[in-house]
Amino acid sequence: MLADYEVRLADVLSSRLGAPFTGRAFVAPGPNDAAPALLVGTRTAEVVPEDFGSKRPEVVPGDDDRRRVVRLRCLVGVEVRPGAGADRSERLAALDAALYVLDAPDLRDASALALPGDPGFALSGQRVRIAQVEPDDEVTLARIDLDADGWFWPPDAPGEDGGPIVRAIARIAGLPFSVAPWPVALRVGDPPLRLEVRLDDTAVQILADEVQGAGASAFALRVLDAGDRPGAGTLTGGAAGPAGSRTVTADDGILRISYAPPAAPATDRLVVTFLRAAPGGAPTLGAKLGEFPIEVRT
């Protein structure tokens, strides 16, 4: 329960911070290397008494059935681990950058932490705040403490049964491309899977408007995790592109690429991006067209 909150907070920080902390926020203790990092970890958690002693279940994100939740008041620390040889001014600059990101309105009201499906936690927008900031000294790391109230529960725990579903109304949004096979679900040890990203006329028209002079084959594909860090799996095919991407030429409206699953379970994202031509220089990543989840299970 608390672990799901820590992972999501680390992912959001990892995707929002600028260099050198881009892609370098982790749940404590983090990787054992000398690169700078932000480490997220729960310091204290206090059970909040229910209203009038009530033990009522609640409707939580991801399901209309009511769940039994644990009401907690948490103190979560975000420690700044500087890179090797960084002086105090560099460490303080890192603290400032993290503080600015954490004080964003959508992090203070917890809306930035929302996830599709069942996240395992729901924070109160009235009780997420920066409780304390501690610059580093000779012994401790610089740290920012976040004070948050919320409901916590095991993700996908069964809820109370409701009545039979008589009618369901769905609103569906379509992307200007699709991937086959779908869904992309693999197991550890599977051979590389050949994927086909099929573009429709809308995607081609967006490309013509977005990437002037780049050509109708200007697409870059990347594998990233939830925090915009490099994904666990590997893409092959096409040619090497910017930011670790693979540039792929469209063949009759189809981009062909292969995905090799990692040696451990993981959740990756196949991200499709326009490739922007740079006059007199190397091409760069342009606007993101969309993404697809890739599940690798045991």
C-alpha positions in Angstrom: 0.0 0.0 0.0 2.6 2.5 1.1 5.0 1.0 -1.5 2.6 1.9 -4.3 2.5 5.5 -3.2 6.3 5.7 -3.0 6.7 4.1 -6.5 4.3 6.6 -8.0 5.8 9.6 -6.4 9.3 8.5 -7.5 8.0 8.0 -11.1 6.4 11.5 -11.2 9.6 13.2 -9.8 11.8 11.2 -12.2 9.8 12.4 -15.2 9.6 16.1 -14.2 13.0 17.0 -12.9 15.6 18.5 -15.1 19.2 17.4 -15.6 21.1 15.8 -13.8 18.1 14.3 -12.0 16.0 13.4 -15.1 15.2 9.7 -14.8 17.1 9.6 -11.4 14.3 9.4 -8.8 13.9 6.0 -7.1 12.4 4.4 -4.0 15.1 4.2 -1.3 17.8 2.9 -1.2 18.0 3.3 -5.0 20.8 2.0 -7.3 24.3 1.5 -5.9 26.1 4.0 -8.2 27.9 7.3 -7.9 25.3 9.3 -10.1 23.0 11.9 -8.4 19.6 10.6 -7.3 16.5 11.5 -5.4 15.4 8.8 -2.9 11.8 8.5 -1.8 10.9 6.7 1.4 8.2 6.7 4.1 9.5 8.0 7.4 6.4 7.6 9.6 2.8 6.5 9.2 0.0 7.1 11.7 -3.4 5.5 11.6 -6.1 8.2 11.6 -9.2 7.5 13.7 -12.4 6.9 11.7 -15.2 9.4 12.0 -17.2 8.5 15.1 -15.4 5.2 15.3 -16.8 4.1 11.9 -15.2 1.2 10.1 -17.1 1.9 6.9 -15.7 0.8 3.5 -15.1 3.4 0.8 -15.5 3.7 -2.9 -11.9 4.1 -4.2 -10.3 4.7 -7.6 -10.4 1.7 -10.0 -13.6 0.1 -8.8 -17.2 1.1 -7.9 -17.3 -1.7 -5.2 -16.6 -0.4 -1.7 -13.3 -1.4 -0.1 -12.0 -1.6 3.4 -9.2 1.1 3.6 -6.6 2.1 6.1 -6.7 5.8 6.9 -3.1 7.0 7.4 -1.2 10.3 8.0 2.2 9.8 6.4 5.5 11.6 6.5 7.4 10.8 3.3 11.0 11.9 2.9 12.6 12.8 -0.4 16.4 12.8 0.0 18.8 14.4 -2.4 21.8 12.1 -3.0 24.4 14.3 -4.9 26.8 12.9 -7.4 30.3 12.1 -6.4 32.4 15.2 -5.7 29.4 17.6 -5.7 30.0 20.7 -3.4 27.4 22.3 -1.2 26.3 24.8 -3.8 25.5 21.9 -6.2 23.7 20.0 -3.5 21.6 23.0 -2.5 20.7 23.6 -6.2 19.5 20.0 -6.4 17.4 20.6 -3.3 15.9 23.8 -4.8 15.0 22.0 -8.0 13.2 19.1 -6.1 11.4 21.6 -3.8 10.1 23.5 -6.8 8.7 20.4 -8.5 7.2 19.1 -5.3 5.4 22.4 -4.7 3.6 22.2 -8.0 -0.2 22.6 -7.6 -1.0 19.2 -9.0 1.4 17.5 -6.6 0.0 19.5 -3.6 -3.5 18.4 -4.5 -2.2 14.9 -5.4 -3.9 15.0 -8.8 -0.5 14.3 -10.5 -0.3 11.0 -8.7 -3.6 9.7 -10.2 -3.3 6.5 -12.2 -5.7 4.5 -14.4 -7.0 1.4 -12.8 -6.5 0.6 -9.1 -3.5 2.5 -7.7 -3.7 1.2 -4.1 -3.9 4.7 -2.5 -5.9 7.9 -2.7 -4.6 11.1 -1.1 -6.6 14.0 0.3 -6.0 17.1 -1.7 -6.4 19.2 1.4 -3.6 17.4 3.3 -0.6 17.1 1.0 2.0 19.7 1.9 5.7 20.3 2.3 6.2 19.8 6.1 10.0 20.5 6.4 13.1 21.1 4.3 16.5 20.2 5.7 19.6 21.3 3.9 22.5 18.8 4.3 25.3 18.9 6.8 28.4 16.7 7.3 26.3 13.7 8.4 22.9 13.7 6.7 21.6 14.2 3.2 19.4 17.1 2.2 15.8 16.1 2.6 12.3 17.4 1.9 9.5 15.9 4.1 5.9 15.6 2.7 2.9 15.4 5.0 0.0 13.6 3.4 -3.3 12.1 4.6 -4.9 9.3 2.5 -6.6 6.0 2.2 -4.5 2.9 1.5 -5.5 -0.6 0.5 -4.0 -3.6 -1.4 -4.4 -3.0 -5.1 -7.1 -5.1 -6.7 -8.4 -6.4 -3.4 -11.9 -7.7 -3.7 -14.7 -5.3 -2.7 -18.2 -5.7 -1.6 -20.5 -7.2 -4.2 -23.0 -4.7 -5.7 -26.1 -5.3 -7.7 -26.1 -6.8 -11.2 -25.0 -4.5 -14.0 -28.0 -3.6 -16.2 -26.4 -1.1 -18.6 -22.9 0.4 -19.1 -22.2 3.6 -21.0 -18.6 3.9 -22.4 -16.9 6.8 -24.0 -14.0 5.6 -26.2 -11.1 7.8 -27.6 -9.1 6.5 -30.5 -5.5 7.1 -31.4 -4.4 7.7 -35.0 -2.4 4.5 -34.9 -2.5 1.0 -33.5 -0.1 -1.8 -32.6 -0.3 -5.5 -33.5 -0.2 -7.9 -31.9 -2.4 -6.5 -29.1 -2.3 -6.6 -26.1 1.5 -6.7 -25.8 1.9 -9.3 -23.1 5.1 -11.4 -22.8 6.8 -13.6 -20.3 10.4 -13.6 -19.0 12.5 -15.7 -21.4 10.3 -15.2 -24.4 12.1 -14.5 -27.8 11.9 -11.0 -29.2 8.4 -10.1 -30.4 8.0 -8.4 -33.8 5.6 -5.4 -33.5 3.8 -3.5 -36.2 2.6 0.1 -35.5 -0.1 0.8 -38.1 -0.6 4.5 -38.9 -3.8 5.9 -40.3 -4.4 9.0 -42.5 -4.7 11.2 -39.4 -1.2 10.3 -38.2 0.3 11.0 -41.6 -1.5 14.3 -41.8 -0.3 15.3 -38.3 3.2 14.3 -39.3 3.0 16.6 -42.4 1.8 19.5 -40.3 4.2 18.9 -37.3 7.5 18.0 -39.0 8.1 20.3 -41.9 10.6 18.9 -44.4 11.3 15.8 -42.3 9.8 13.3 -44.7 6.9 10.9 -44.3 9.0 8.3 -42.5 10.1 10.5 -39.6 9.1 8.5 -36.5 11.1 7.5 -33.4 10.2 4.7 -31.1 11.5 4.3 -27.5 10.9 2.0 -24.6 10.5 3.8 -21.3 9.2 3.0 -17.8 6.5 4.9 -15.8 9.1 7.5 -14.8 10.4 8.2 -18.3 13.5 6.3 -17.5 14.9 3.8 -20.0 12.7 0.7 -20.0 13.8 -2.8 -19.0 13.3 -4.3 -22.4 15.2 -3.6 -25.7 14.0 -2.4 -29.1 15.8 -3.6 -32.3 15.2 -2.6 -35.9 15.4 0.6 -37.8 18.4 2.9 -37.0 19.8 4.5 -33.9 18.1 7.8 -33.1 18.2 10.6 -30.5 17.7 9.9 -26.8 18.1 6.1 -27.2 15.3 5.8 -29.7 15.1 3.7 -32.9 14.1 5.6 -36.0 11.8 3.5 -38.3 10.8 4.1 -41.9 7.1 3.8 -42.6 6.4 1.0 -45.1 2.9 1.4 -46.5 1.8 3.0 -43.3 3.4 0.4 -41.0 6.3 0.9 -38.6 8.1 -2.4 -37.9 10.2 -3.0 -34.7 11.1 -5.9 -32.4 10.9 -5.9 -28.6 13.1 -8.2 -26.5 11.7 -8.7 -23.0 14.0 -8.3 -20.0 15.2 -11.1 -17.7 12.8 -10.0 -14.9 9.1 -8.9 -14.8 8.6 -5.3 -15.9 6.0 -2.8 -17.2 7.3 -0.8 -20.1 5.8 1.7 -22.5 6.3 1.8 -26.2 6.4 5.5 -27.0 6.0 6.7 -30.6 7.3 10.2 -31.3 7.7 12.4 -34.4 11.3 13.0 -35.5 11.9 16.6 -36.1 14.4 17.6 -38.7 17.1 20.0 -37.5 18.5 22.2 -40.4 22.2 21.6 -40.6 22.2 19.3 -37.6 21.1 15.9 -36.2 17.3 15.3 -35.9 15.6 15.7 -32.6 12.5 14.2 -30.9 9.4 16.1 -31.7 5.8 15.8 -30.4 4.7 12.5 -28.9 2.1 10.7 -31.0 1.1 8.2 -28.4 2.2 5.1 -26.4 1.3 1.5 -25.6 1.9 -0.5 -22.4 4.0 -3.6 -22.5 3.6 -6.2 -19.7 6.4 -8.7 -19.1 5.4 -11.4 -16.5 6.9 -14.4 -15.0 
